[in-house]
Amino acid sequence: MPSDPSDFRLPARLTEESLPQRYQQPGFFAECGQLDRRLEGAHVARMRELQRQAIEDAAYHARREFNYSAWLHGRARAGADTKYQIFRNQKESEGLAGDDPIMRAQFGVIDDDIANDARLYLRQWKPSQE
């Protein structure tokens, strides 16, 4: 190695002789060979553990999204059923009360109570966290 850095020059062309020797795997019974195999085994075990964890996480998130989708579908259906029931109650009340303003007012109060109860019930629904 030259002592002066300005004298240092790379070879113009790399040859087999100028390249460092390839890594030679240590002998099977050598201490460094055993350490090498032990570390390689630990690495493989860790990679398998990470792969298993990734698969479990993907399954958990898929299950959670499916549950949320089912919850949304159920919520939409319950909302539609509730709207239909409120509309039906209102039409029945109008038909039963006829032109009587007192009966219309009483039926209107009952219909409003039923509609409020249905809205409160629908607001209590939440998707499961699992």
Secondary structure, DSSP 8 states (H G I E B T S, - for coil): --SSGGG----SS--TTTS--------TTSHHHHHHHHHHHHHHHHHHHHHHHHHHHHHHHHHHHHHHHHHHHHHHHHHHHHHHHHHHHHHHHHHHHTT-HHHHHHHHHHHHHHHHHHHHHHHT------
